[in-house]
Amino acid sequence: MNFDYKRLKAERIANGFTVEEMANCLDISKGAYSKKENGKSSISVDEFVLIANKLKIKKDMLDIFFTIEVAC
């Protein structure tokens, strides 16, 4: 399974949050959050929980952030 960083960004934008607001939620800098959202830095489970709560994503919908690679 792979984390879908594009979906994370899309959900943030759809919910009307700025990078700065998300960074504040995680108590990190805008730059650090931007790196996480762009896949250049990892997102911990604890951070993901905070992000999902901020975006009001229900537990049964968390799979929208993951994709499965299928070998051809």
GROMACS elastic network, one bead per residue, 0.5 to 0.9 nm:
[ bonds ]
;  ai    aj funct       b0    kb
    1    66     6  0.62174   500
    1    67     6  0.55532   500
    1    69     6  0.66048   500
    2    65     6  0.83571   500
    2    66     6  0.54384   500
    2    67     6  0.51993   500
    2    68     6  0.62787   500
    2    69     6  0.74870   500
    3     6     6  0.89552   500
    3     7     6  0.87636   500
    3     8     6  0.88582   500
    3    39     6  0.86552   500
    3    65     6  0.57808   500
    3    67     6  0.64287   500
    4     7     6  0.53936   500
    4     8     6  0.66295   500
    4    39     6  0.87980   500
    4    64     6  0.80394   500
    4    65     6  0.50559   500
    4    66     6  0.53822   500
    4    67     6  0.64537   500
    5     9     6  0.63849   500
    5    10     6  0.86018   500
    5    36     6  0.82665   500
    5    37     6  0.57602   500
    5    38     6  0.60786   500
    5    39     6  0.62105   500
    5    65     6  0.74218   500
    5    66     6  0.88382   500
    6     9     6  0.51956   500
    6    10     6  0.61129   500
    6    11     6  0.86178   500
    6    37     6  0.78002   500
    6    38     6  0.76177   500
    6    65     6  0.87046   500
    7    11     6  0.60174   500
    7    12     6  0.84911   500
    7    64     6  0.75474   500
    7    65     6  0.60988   500
    7    66     6  0.87702   500
    8    11     6  0.52474   500
    8    12     6  0.62532   500
    8    13     6  0.87181   500
    8    37     6  0.66926   500
    8    51     6  0.89879   500
    8    65     6  0.67055   500
    9    12     6  0.51090   500
    9    13     6  0.62219   500
    9    14     6  0.85265   500
    9    37     6  0.63778   500
    9    38     6  0.81358   500
   10    13     6  0.51906   500
   10    14     6  0.59647   500
   10    15     6  0.85158   500
   11    15     6  0.60642   500
   11    16     6  0.85778   500
   11    17     6  0.88649   500
   11    55     6  0.71996   500
   12    15     6  0.52477   500
   12    16     6  0.63487   500
   12    17     6  0.54283   500
   12    18     6  0.72714   500
   12    19     6  0.81252   500
   12    22     6  0.81030   500
   12    55     6  0.68304   500
   13    16     6  0.50060   500
   13    17     6  0.58340   500
   13    18     6  0.72037   500
   14    17     6  0.77904   500
   15    55     6  0.66599   500
   15    56     6  0.89628   500
   17    20     6  0.80483   500
   17    21     6  0.60554   500
   17    22     6  0.68463   500
   17    55     6  0.85507   500
   18    21     6  0.51652   500
   18    22     6  0.64685   500
   18    23     6  0.85855   500
   19    22     6  0.52245   500
   19    23     6  0.60669   500
   19    24     6  0.86038   500
   19    30     6  0.60541   500
   19    31     6  0.86141   500
   19    33     6  0.69083   500
   19    34     6  0.67557   500
   19    37     6  0.89100   500
   20    24     6  0.61141   500
   20    25     6  0.86249   500
   20    29     6  0.75451   500
   20    30     6  0.51944   500
   20    31     6  0.88078   500
   20    33     6  0.80379   500
   20    34     6  0.89841   500
   21    24     6  0.51019   500
   21    25     6  0.63308   500
   21    26     6  0.89301   500
   21    30     6  0.84214   500
   22    26     6  0.65805   500
   22    27     6  0.85710   500
   22    28     6  0.87512   500
   22    30     6  0.80336   500
   22    33     6  0.71789   500
   22    51     6  0.72821   500
   22    54     6  0.78550   500
   23    26     6  0.52187   500
   23    27     6  0.59198   500
   23    28     6  0.51458   500
   23    29     6  0.56884   500
   23    30     6  0.53300   500
   23    31     6  0.83086   500
   23    32     6  0.75351   500
   23    33     6  0.52766   500
   23    34     6  0.81823   500
   24    28     6  0.61297   500
   24    29     6  0.73288   500
   24    30     6  0.79754   500
   25    28     6  0.78670   500
   25    50     6  0.70864   500
   25    51     6  0.74681   500
   25    54     6  0.74866   500
   26    29     6  0.86368   500
   26    33     6  0.80800   500
   26    47     6  0.65253   500
   26    50     6  0.69524   500
   26    51     6  0.77326   500
   28    31     6  0.82417   500
   28    32     6  0.62644   500
   28    33     6  0.66843   500
   29    32     6  0.51633   500
   29    33     6  0.63227   500
   29    34     6  0.85657   500
   30    33     6  0.51637   500
   30    34     6  0.60270   500
   30    35     6  0.86422   500
   31    34     6  0.50037   500
   31    35     6  0.62570   500
   31    36     6  0.87289   500
   32    35     6  0.51997   500
   32    36     6  0.64488   500
   32    37     6  0.88068   500
   32    41     6  0.78218   500
   33    36     6  0.50200   500
   33    37     6  0.61439   500
   33    38     6  0.85486   500
   33    41     6  0.85029   500
   34    37     6  0.50550   500
   34    38     6  0.60738   500
   34    39     6  0.85531   500
   34    40     6  0.84519   500
   34    41     6  0.87393   500
   35    38     6  0.51598   500
   35    39     6  0.61345   500
   35    41     6  0.53083   500
   35    42     6  0.82909   500
   36    39     6  0.51816   500
   36    40     6  0.58470   500
   36    42     6  0.57712   500
   36    43     6  0.60312   500
   37    40     6  0.77003   500
   37    41     6  0.79531   500
   37    42     6  0.87972   500
   37    43     6  0.83599   500
   38    41     6  0.76885   500
   39    42     6  0.65985   500
   39    43     6  0.83956   500
   43    46     6  0.81712   500
   43    47     6  0.60411   500
   43    48     6  0.63440   500
   44    47     6  0.50862   500
   44    48     6  0.61356   500
   44    49     6  0.86492   500
   45    49     6  0.62289   500
   45    50     6  0.87419   500
   46    49     6  0.51709   500
   46    50     6  0.64497   500
   46    51     6  0.87486   500
   47    50     6  0.50929   500
   47    51     6  0.61557   500
   47    52     6  0.85725   500
   48    52     6  0.60046   500
   48    53     6  0.84616   500
   49    52     6  0.51423   500
   49    53     6  0.61192   500
   49    54     6  0.85759   500
   50    53     6  0.51535   500
   50    54     6  0.61402   500
   50    55     6  0.86234   500
   51    54     6  0.50580   500
   51    55     6  0.61439   500
   51    56     6  0.84227   500
   51    57     6  0.86631   500
   52    55     6  0.50763   500
   52    56     6  0.59122   500
   52    57     6  0.51489   500
   52    58     6  0.76445   500
   52    59     6  0.84234   500
   52    62     6  0.76654   500
   53    57     6  0.61916   500
   53    58     6  0.79275   500
   54    57     6  0.78528   500
   55    58     6  0.89987   500
   57    60     6  0.82936   500
   57    61     6  0.63311   500
   57    62     6  0.66728   500
   58    61     6  0.53436   500
   58    62     6  0.67338   500
   59    62     6  0.55725   500
   59    63     6  0.86291   500
   60    63     6  0.73605   500
   61    64     6  0.60672   500
   61    65     6  0.85601   500
   62    65     6  0.60859   500
   62    66     6  0.79451   500
   63    66     6  0.53792   500
   63    67     6  0.80493   500
   64    67     6  0.77810   500
